[in-house]
């Protein structure tokens, strides 16, 4: 279980087995070939690259410990205990992946919760 941190270093979710959960332990997205897809609609939200979760413009929305090649990151908080997560019975089929933009060294104007909705 890998904690996800926002631009302020606060824990906003978890990655487990290619699945992204929010802080309420709800499944929000899944990862295929580094592309991040909404679990609800299976459309591409962005990419996971060098420890950064990036929006469709290539700007960083959140990060994992050890993230590199992106904007400066704060010292992350000590994450809460990892929750026990329910793994779904099926994963949706992705609706297609747009071209990946060049990764920027900027933070996105989109906050984590907007990115996941």
N, C-alpha and C positions, 0 to 999 in steps of 0.2 A: 504494500500500500504506500503510495507516494503522495505526500501533501502538495497541494497547489497553493501558491501565494500570489496575492494581488500586488500592484505597484507600491503599496505601502508596507508589504511584508506580512500581511494578515493571512491566515489560512482561510481559503475560500472553497476548497473542495479536495477531492482525492482522485488519484488514478489507480485503478486496479485491473489487471488483465486487459488493458486496452479500453477500459470503460471509464468515463468521467462522471463522478458523483458530486453533488453540491454538499453544503454543510448540513443539510437536513437529510443526508444519505439517500437522496433521490437520484436516480439515473438520469443524466441530462444529455450525454453525448458518448460517442464511441470513436475510436481511432483506427483508421485503415491506411496503411502506407503513409503514415505521418499526416494524413488529412484528418481533420476533426469534423465529424458529422453529428447533427442534431439527432438524438434518439427518437424524438417525436416525429420529425418530418423527413429525416434522412438526407437533408440538404447540407452542403458543405459550409461550415462556419469559419474555417481557417486551417492553420497547420500547427503542428508541433515540430519545432526546429531548434536544435542546440539548447534544449531546456526551456525555451520560450513557447507559450501558446500564443499564436499570432492570429490577428484578424485577416480578412480577405485582402486587405491592403498591404499586409506584411508587417504591420506595427504590433508591438508586444501588448498583450492584454494581461497576461499572468506569467509566472515563472515557476520552475522547479529548482530545488537545491542544485547548485553546480551549473546553472545556466550561464552561457557564454555567447559572445558575438551578438550582443544586443544592447539595449539601454542600461545605464547603471541601475543596479538593484539595491534595495535596502537590506540590512541584516534582517532575515526573517524571524518572526516570533517562533518560540518553541511550539510546535503544533500540538493540538489536543491529542489524546489517545485516539488511535485509529479505530473507527467504528467497524462493526460487523456488517458487511454489505450483502444484500441479496443479489445474486447473479441472475440475470434474466434467462428465460428459456430460449429466446431467439433474439437475434440482432437484425435490425432492418437492413434491407439492401440499399446501399448508397445510391443517391439519385444522379450522380455524376460529379466529377471533380473539375472545377475550373482551373485554369493555368495558375501556377503558383507565382506570386509576385516576388520580387527581390526583398529579402528580409531587411528591414530598416533598423536603425539604432534608436528609434523613437518609441515612446509609449503611445498607445492608441488613445483616441478621445473616447473610446467605448470602454465602459467599466465592465468588470467580470460578469455581473448579473445581467447586463444588457447583452453581452456576447453569448451567454448561455440561453437566452430566451428567444 
